[in-house]
Amino acid sequence: MLAESLKLIYFLFPVYIADIMPLLFRNKLKSLEFPLDLGIKLEGNSLFGAHKTFRGILVAILFGTIMFYFQKVININSIIIYQDYSVLLGLFLATGAMFGDLFKSFIKRRINIIPGHNFFIADQIDAVLGAILFSSLIIKFTYLQIVLMVVFTYFLKLLLSYVGFVLHIRKHKW
């Protein structure tokens, strides 16, 4: 069970990379620092919030896909045999992760949660749910794999959020 769990975590590296890159590029590529929703409002609130930028989406998808490419080159198999899949799967994982994040932000704006503030469990599992949804167009997961990916990601993101807070990368602990 431990070996399978580690394989699941390894498989999700592109998702985790995609999820962290917007934070790491927060003060870079200023020319791409404009809101993804272009300032469009729905019922008086922005669609996603000013924190969701073209820069963030682009670096997330780019680096998440590159991570999958490295996994393919290194050829350490996880829940898949990487040589059986094109880099398109990495693109789906990274894009799905960002879709999950944007969907969560859209919901947060509708219920008036301030950008950057916690939205219970959704802040920890949004990216992995989006990645599972998108990548399931290419591969089939077991129910156990889905549950384990969500649970592992939840606890990993809690830990990483706290570390980011301690290192002053994040403004909030969770």
N, C-alpha and C positions, 0 to 999 in steps of 0.2 A: 504493500500500500504506500509506503514512503517513497519508493522508487517511482511509482505512478504519479504520486503527488508532485514530486520534483519535475517530472516530465511535463506535467500540466503548467507548472510555473514557468519552466523554460519556454514552452510553447507561447506563453503570453508575454514574453519579453518585448516584442514589437508594440504591444498594447501599452505596456508600462513606459516604454521609451516615448511613444506618441503622447502619452498623458503628461509626462514631466517636461518635455521640450518647450512648450510655451512659457513655462516658468523660467527656464534657464535662458531663454532668449528675450525675456521681458524688457531688457535695456539695450537690445541690439536690433538691427534692421529697422530703424525708425521710419524709413519710407513706407514700410508695410504696416505701420501701427495705426490702422484705422478700423473702426468697428465693422464686423462682418455683416451686421444688419443695416449698414449705411445710414444709421440714425432713424430708420423707419420705426414708427411706434404703432402699437396695437392697444387700444383702450387706454391711451395715455402712458403706457410703459414701452420701453424698447423691446424689440423681439428677443434679443439675447443678452444685452448689456454691453457696456463699453469694454469689459474685460475680454470679450470674444472678438479677436482681431484676425485679419487676413494673415498677418505674420504668424500668429499662434497656430492656425489651422495648417498653413503651408509647412512650417517646420515640423509639426507633429506628424503629418502624413509622410513627409520626406524622410525623416529620421526613423520613423516606425517601419517604413518599407525597407530602408537600408539595413536596419537590424535584422529583418527577415532574410534579406539577401546574405548577410554574414552568417546567419544560422544555416542557410542552404550551402554556403561555401564550406563552413566548418564541418558540416554533415554529421552532427551529433543528433541522432534521432530522438524525438520526444514522443508525443502522442501521434505524430505523423512521421513518415519517411520524407524528409525534405526534398530529396531528389525527385519525388513523384509529383511535386507541385511547382508551379511557376511563381515568380515574385508577385504575381497578381494576388495570391493569397495574403501576402504581407501588406499589399495595398488595401485589401479588404479589411484586414485586421486594424490597421492604423486609421483608415477612413471610418470604419465602424466605431472605433473608440471615440473619434471626434464627433460623430453623429450622436452617440450616446450622451456626450458632454453637452452638445448644443441642445438636444431635446430636454435634458434636465434644466439647463439654463432658461429655455423657453417656458417651462412649467414654473420655475422659480419667479420669473418676471410676472407671470399671470397671477401668482398668489402673493405678490409684493414682498418677496424675500430679497434683501439687498444683495447686489453682486458681491461675491467673496465670502458671504456668510453661509454657515452650515445649513444644509437641507437634509437633516437626519442621515439615513443610510444611503440615500441617492448619491451623495457626493463621493462615496467610496466605491459604488458599483456601477455607476453610469457608463464608464468607458468599457468595462468588460462586457456589460450587457449588449452594448452597441456592437462591439467586436464579435461577440458570439452570433448575434443576429446576422451581420454582414457575411462573416466567414462561413456560416452554415449554408450559404448558397453554393459553396465549393466542397465543404467536408461535412460529415455527419458526426455529431457528438452524442455520446450516451447521456442519459439524464444524470447519472452519477458524475460524469465529467463536468457537466454544466454547473451542478450544485457545488462541486469542489472548486471550480474556477471562481465562482462568485464568492464563496466563503474565504478562500485564500486571498483573493484580491481585497476583500473587505478589511481583513486584518493587516495585510501588507500596507494598504493605503493609510490606515490609521497610524501605523508605525512610521511610515515615511512622512506623513503630514506632521507628526510630532517632531521628527528629526529636522524637517524643513523649518519648522517654527523655531526650534532651538538655534539653528544656523542662520536665522533671520532671512530665509528665502521665502517663507510664508508668513502672512500676517496673523493667521489664526491657527490654533493647535489642531483642529480637526477640520 
